[in-house]
Amino acid sequence: MVSGGNFIIPSSMQFTQYLNILSYGTTGIDINETYVKEAMGIGDWLQDLGGELTTYTPRGVTYPSMVAGASFPNVPGAESINKYNIKEPATEPASVRLWNLLSSNVENRGIRILNNTPARELVTNMAGEITGVIAEQVGKTIQVHARRAVILTCGGFENDENLKWDNLPAKPIKFLGSPGNTGDGIRMTEKVGAGMWHMTGLSCLIGFQAPEYEAAFPIIFLSPGFIFVDKYGRRFINETGVEVHEYWRELSLFDPDRIEYPRIPFYAIFDEENRLKAPIGIRIGYQRNLYRWSVDNSVEIANGWITRADTIDELANKIAMEGSTLNNSITQYNDSCQAGIDAQFNRSRDNLKAINNPPYYAIQLHPALINTQGGPRRDKESRVLDAYSKPIPKLYAAGELGSIWGFLYQGGNNLGECLVFGRIAGRNAAAEKPI
């Protein structure tokens, strides 16, 4: 509901090769093949449900993940990738359009939904089969009996601080997605013997954490006149060359001498011309319907979220940074813009724009999760596997809980996985013998 709303429909089985390389051995080839075969038919299925598809069209500065095709275009099989979303109504975000399409079909079928009823525990019988769940409802404990099987689609652990600290490589790390994703599915499945996988996997943008809000705001610059610097004022990255779901790889550098992550937090530095171009807070994530970022970023400056200064030295002083270091970083970057070549980080000529129109601005940023990927291991049939890789009878999972993405992540595939393995889990659970 709060994602970007895009999903991938591959044009051929060559996409399997792409996924096998990105998985880096963390996901079985048979699982990737199953995903691709099923994903190729997702468009027809969504149209049968009443949805009309449209091709994803990016805007502004070109980042690897903000293209209609592959985030890693040099990997074999990348040419088979096409990103889509639901077309109408255009006034709604793409993810809301997808959610409304799916949820309306649930409602039309009369499927009963229990809201405010968190599941707490799985129920097993003497044969080790999963026969239902124990849940809470209005302060009371209830038991829901499964007719054939249980399917878990209860998300990840981006809001469980202990699980994040123990498993994720960047610390601290904020969140953009649902506050309700607190690792419940992991604890429930561990109790019945499930094996875990991909616990270090994550989909991670960058965000600003406002003190007034629970979740962070995702930040993306759509105009090229900006740089990123660490907490000491040193530029450290090709700012437009990062796959935006993979920012954590650049930010998780640890300094053993200082015992710190020097890039957490870090700062985006930009000037008045860039400030006026477009909002830097984009409309995805949990805050989307709680706050609308101002078009020219002026409200956020007034809020104190964005720091303003007339000179670079004044800006450095306001964000507790050495003025000489920050000045040097900006001077080197501006020289690269004039030369048309970024000698430091090879940023493309098209994305080089000098920072030289005062006043100047800074915003403090953190790695910020869209979602985690880890959880109970599952097979190509969406069956949850135990610690010995054997299926736990009558237990299935889909989506972010135990996702198949364990290494590099291709944008658009988390939603694709929800659609693909949700359908597989549904078919197989429905085929189980009655309990």
C-alpha positions in Angstrom: 0.0 0.0 0.0 2.9 2.4 0.7 5.4 1.1 -1.8 6.3 2.5 -5.2 3.6 0.3 -6.8 5.7 -1.1 -9.6 6.1 -4.8 -10.5 8.1 -6.6 -13.1 6.7 -8.7 -15.9 9.6 -10.4 -17.7 9.5 -10.8 -21.4 11.4 -14.1 -21.4 12.9 -16.8 -19.3 16.3 -15.0 -19.7 15.2 -13.1 -16.6 16.1 -16.3 -14.7 19.8 -15.8 -15.5 19.6 -12.3 -14.2 18.0 -13.4 -10.9 20.5 -16.2 -10.4 23.4 -13.8 -10.7 21.7 -11.2 -8.4 20.9 -14.0 -5.9 24.6 -14.8 -5.6 23.8 -18.4 -4.6 21.4 -17.4 -1.8 18.3 -18.6 -3.6 17.7 -21.9 -5.4 17.7 -21.9 -9.2 14.4 -23.8 -9.2 12.8 -21.0 -7.1 14.0 -18.3 -9.5 12.7 -20.3 -12.5 9.3 -20.7 -10.8 9.2 -17.0 -10.1 9.9 -16.1 -13.7 7.4 -18.5 -15.2 4.7 -17.3 -13.0 5.6 -13.6 -13.3 5.3 -13.8 -17.1 1.6 -14.4 -16.6 0.9 -11.8 -14.0 -0.2 -9.1 -16.5 -3.0 -11.3 -17.9 -4.1 -12.3 -14.4 -4.3 -8.6 -13.2 -6.2 -7.7 -16.4 -8.7 -10.6 -15.7 -9.2 -9.0 -12.3 -10.2 -5.7 -14.0 -6.9 -3.9 -14.0 -5.3 -2.0 -16.9 -1.5 -2.0 -17.0 0.8 0.9 -18.0 4.6 1.0 -18.3 6.5 2.7 -15.5 7.9 6.1 -16.6 10.6 7.7 -14.4 11.2 11.4 -14.1 14.0 13.7 -13.1 17.6 12.6 -12.4 18.3 9.1 -13.7 19.1 6.7 -10.9 19.7 3.0 -11.8 16.5 1.8 -10.1 14.4 4.6 -11.5 14.5 3.3 -15.0 11.8 1.4 -16.8 14.1 -1.6 -17.2 16.9 -3.2 -15.2 18.6 -1.7 -12.1 21.8 -3.6 -13.1 21.8 -3.3 -16.9 25.1 -5.1 -17.5 23.9 -8.3 -16.0 22.9 -11.0 -18.5 19.1 -11.2 -18.8 18.6 -7.6 -18.0 17.0 -7.0 -21.4 14.0 -9.1 -20.4 12.9 -6.7 -17.7 9.8 -4.5 -18.0 8.3 -2.5 -15.1 4.5 -1.9 -15.0 1.9 -0.5 -12.7 -1.9 -0.3 -12.6 -3.0 2.6 -14.9 -6.2 4.0 -13.4 -7.1 6.2 -11.6 -4.1 8.3 -12.4 -4.9 10.6 -9.4 -3.9 7.9 -7.0 -0.4 6.6 -6.4 0.5 3.4 -8.3 0.6 1.3 -5.2 -2.8 2.4 -4.1 -4.2 1.6 -7.5 -2.8 -2.0 -7.2 -4.1 -2.3 -3.6 -7.6 -1.1 -4.6 -7.7 -3.6 -7.5 -6.8 -6.6 -5.3 -8.8 -5.6 -2.2 -11.9 -4.9 -4.3 -11.7 -8.5 -5.7 -11.4 -9.8 -2.1 -14.5 -7.9 -1.1 -16.4 -9.0 -4.2 -15.8 -12.6 -3.2 -17.1 -12.1 0.3 -13.9 -13.2 1.9 -14.0 -12.4 5.6 -11.4 -10.1 7.0 -10.5 -9.7 10.7 -9.0 -6.4 11.3 -7.3 -5.5 14.7 -6.7 -9.2 15.3 -3.0 -9.8 15.4 -1.9 -13.4 15.2 0.4 -14.5 18.0 1.1 -18.2 17.7 0.7 -21.1 15.3 -1.3 -24.2 16.4 0.0 -27.7 15.6 -1.5 -31.1 16.0 0.2 -34.4 17.0 1.3 -35.0 13.4 3.1 -31.6 13.4 0.6 -30.1 11.0 -0.3 -26.4 11.3 -4.0 -26.4 12.1 -4.6 -22.7 12.9 -3.5 -19.6 14.7 -4.0 -18.1 18.1 -4.8 -14.4 17.9 -5.9 -11.4 20.0 -9.2 -9.6 19.4 -10.5 -6.8 21.6 -8.2 -7.9 24.4 -9.3 -11.5 24.2 -7.4 -14.6 23.0 -9.1 -16.4 20.1 -8.2 -19.4 18.1 -8.9 -19.5 14.3 -9.1 -23.1 12.9 -7.7 -23.7 9.4 -9.8 -25.8 7.0 -6.8 -26.9 5.0 -3.6 -24.8 5.7 -2.2 -21.5 7.0 -0.6 -18.9 4.8 1.6 -16.3 6.5 2.0 -12.9 4.7 2.7 -10.8 7.7 5.8 -8.8 6.6 9.2 -8.4 7.9 11.0 -6.8 10.9 11.8 -3.2 10.0 10.2 -2.2 13.3 11.9 -4.6 15.6 15.0 -2.9 16.9 16.6 -6.0 18.3 16.2 -8.0 15.0 17.5 -5.1 13.0 20.5 -4.6 15.2 21.4 -8.3 15.2 20.9 -8.8 11.4 21.2 -5.7 9.4 24.6 -4.3 8.4 23.9 -0.5 8.8 23.3 0.9 12.3 21.1 2.7 13.2 18.6 2.3 10.4 15.3 4.1 10.1 12.1 2.9 8.4 9.8 4.1 5.7 7.2 1.3 5.6 4.6 -0.2 7.9 5.1 0.3 11.7 3.3 -3.0 12.1 6.1 -5.0 10.6 7.7 -6.2 13.9 8.9 -9.7 13.0 5.8 -11.5 14.3 6.0 -14.1 11.5 9.6 -14.9 12.3 8.8 -15.6 16.0 5.8 -17.7 15.2 7.6 -19.8 12.6 10.7 -20.2 14.7 8.6 -21.7 17.5 7.4 -24.5 15.1 10.9 -25.2 13.9 11.2 -23.1 10.7 14.7 -22.4 9.3 15.5 -18.8 8.5 17.1 -17.3 5.4 18.1 -14.0 3.9 18.0 -12.3 7.4 20.6 -9.7 6.2 18.6 -8.8 3.1 16.9 -5.4 2.9 15.4 -2.9 0.5 16.8 0.4 1.7 16.4 4.0 0.4 17.6 7.1 2.3 15.4 9.2 4.4 14.9 12.1 6.8 13.7 11.5 10.3 11.5 14.3 11.5 11.1 14.4 15.3 7.4 14.9 14.9 6.8 11.7 12.9 7.2 8.0 13.6 8.5 7.0 10.1 11.2 8.7 8.0 10.5 10.6 4.8 12.1 9.1 1.7 14.4 11.6 0.0 15.3 11.7 -3.7 16.7 14.6 -5.6 15.1 15.1 -9.0 17.5 17.8 -10.1 21.3 17.2 -10.2 22.8 20.1 -8.2 23.6 18.3 -5.0 26.2 16.1 -3.3 26.3 13.7 -0.3 28.9 14.2 2.4 29.7 12.1 5.6 29.4 13.6 9.1 32.9 15.1 8.6 32.0 16.9 5.3 33.7 14.5 3.0 32.0 13.5 -0.3 32.0 9.7 -0.5 29.9 8.5 -3.4 28.5 8.9 -7.0 25.2 10.2 -5.7 23.3 9.3 -8.9 25.0 6.0 -9.6 23.6 4.1 -6.7 20.7 1.6 -7.1 18.4 3.4 -4.6 17.2 0.3 -2.9 20.9 -0.6 -2.2 22.1 2.6 -0.4 22.9 0.6 2.7 26.0 -0.9 1.0 27.6 2.6 0.7 26.4 3.7 4.2 27.4 0.6 6.2 31.2 1.4 6.1 32.5 1.0 9.7 35.5 2.9 11.0 37.2 0.6 13.6 39.5 3.4 14.8 36.7 5.8 15.7 34.3 3.0 16.5 31.5 4.5 14.4 29.7 4.5 11.1 31.0 7.8 9.6 28.2 7.9 7.0 25.4 7.4 9.4 24.0 10.0 9.5 25.2 11.8 6.4 24.1 15.1 4.7 22.8 16.2 1.3 24.2 19.6 0.3 22.4 21.7 -2.3 21.8 25.3 -3.3 18.9 27.7 -3.9 18.5 26.8 -7.5 18.0 23.1 -6.6 15.8 23.9 -3.7 13.3 25.6 -6.0 13.3 22.8 -8.6 11.2 20.1 -7.0 10.3 18.6 -3.6 13.0 16.3 -2.3 10.5 14.3 -0.2 8.8 11.8 -2.5 5.3 10.3 -2.1 6.0 6.7 -1.0 6.2 5.2 2.5 4.1 5.3 5.6 4.0 9.1 5.8 2.4 9.5 2.3 -1.1 10.2 3.6 0.1 11.9 6.8 2.2 14.7 5.3 2.6 16.3 1.9 6.1 17.7 1.2 6.1 21.3 -0.1 6.7 21.8 -3.8 9.7 24.2 -3.2 10.9 22.7 0.2 10.1 26.0 1.9 7.8 24.5 4.6 10.5 22.0 5.6 13.1 24.8 5.9 10.6 26.7 8.1 10.1 23.5 10.2 13.9 23.3 10.7 14.1 20.0 8.8 16.4 21.6 6.2 19.2 23.8 7.4 19.7 27.1 5.5 22.8 29.3 5.5 24.1 32.2 3.3 27.7 30.7 3.1 29.2 27.3 3.1 31.2 28.1 6.3 28.0 29.1 8.0 26.2 26.0 6.8 29.1 23.8 8.1 29.0 25.5 11.5 25.2 24.9 11.8 25.6 21.2 11.1 28.7 20.8 13.3 31.1 20.2 10.5 34.6 21.6 9.6 34.1 24.4 7.2 37.4 23.8 5.3 36.4 20.1 4.7 33.0 20.9 3.4 34.3 23.8 1.3 36.9 21.5 -0.3 34.3 18.9 -1.1 32.0 21.4 -2.8 35.0 23.1 -4.6 36.2 19.7 -6.0 32.6 18.9 -7.1 32.1 22.3 -8.8 35.5 21.9 -10.6 34.2 18.5 -11.9 31.0 20.2 -13.1 33.1 22.8 -15.0 35.3 20.2 -16.5 32.4 17.9 -17.4 34.2 14.9 -15.7 33.8 13.8 -12.1 37.4 12.7 -11.4 36.4 11.5 -7.9 33.4 9.3 -8.4 32.6 9.2 -12.1 29.2 10.8 -11.9 27.8 11.1 -15.4 28.2 14.4 -17.3 24.4 14.8 -17.5 24.0 14.7 -13.7 26.8 17.2 -13.0 25.4 20.6 -11.9 27.4 23.0 -9.8 26.4 24.1 -6.3 27.1 27.8 -6.5 23.8 29.7 -6.0 23.4 30.9 -2.4 21.8 30.4 0.0 23.0 26.9 0.7 21.1 24.0 2.3 21.8 20.7 4.2 19.5 17.9 5.3 20.5 15.1 7.6 19.8 11.7 6.1 19.9 8.0 7.3 19.6 4.6 5.6 15.8 4.0 5.7 14.1 0.7 5.1 11.3 0.1 2.7 11.4 -3.5 4.0 13.5 -6.4 5.2 13.7 -9.6 3.2 14.5 -12.3 5.8 12.3 -14.8 7.5 11.3 -18.5 7.2 12.9 -20.3 4.3 10.5 -21.6 1.7 10.6 -23.6 -1.4 9.2 -23.1 -4.9 5.8 -24.3 -3.8 5.7 -21.5 -1.1 5.9 -24.2 1.6 7.7 -23.1 4.8 10.7 -25.3 5.5 12.1 -26.5 8.8 15.7 -26.2 10.0 16.5 -29.3 8.0 14.9 -27.9 4.8 11.8 -30.2 5.1 8.3 -28.7 4.6 6.4 -28.0 7.7 3.0 -29.6 6.9 0.2 -27.2 6.0 2.2 -24.1 6.4 2.9 -21.6 3.6 4.3 -18.1 3.3 4.6 -15.3 0.7 5.8 -11.8 0.3 8.3 -10.0 2.5 8.2 -12.7 5.2 11.1 -14.9 4.1 11.5 -13.2 0.7 13.5 -14.8 -2.0 15.7 -11.7 -2.3 18.8 -12.4 -0.3 21.6 -10.4 -2.0 21.1 -7.7 -4.7 17.6 -6.4 -5.1 16.0 -5.5 -8.4 13.4 -2.8 -7.9 9.8 -3.9 -8.6 10.4 -7.5 -7.5 9.1 -7.3 -3.9 5.6 -6.6 -5.2 6.2 -9.1 -8.0 7.0 -11.8 -5.4 3.9 -11.0 -3.4 1.8 -11.6 -6.5 3.6 -14.7 -7.7 4.2 -16.6 -4.5 0.9 -15.4 -3.0 -0.9 -17.1 -5.9 1.3 -20.3 -5.6 0.7 -20.5 -1.9 -3.1 -20.0 -2.4 -3.3 -22.7 -5.0 -1.3 -25.2 -3.0 -3.0 -24.5 0.3 -6.4 -24.9 -1.4 -5.3 -28.3 -2.7 -4.5 -29.6 0.8 -6.7 -32.3 2.3 -9.1 -30.9 4.9 -7.8 -30.9 8.5 
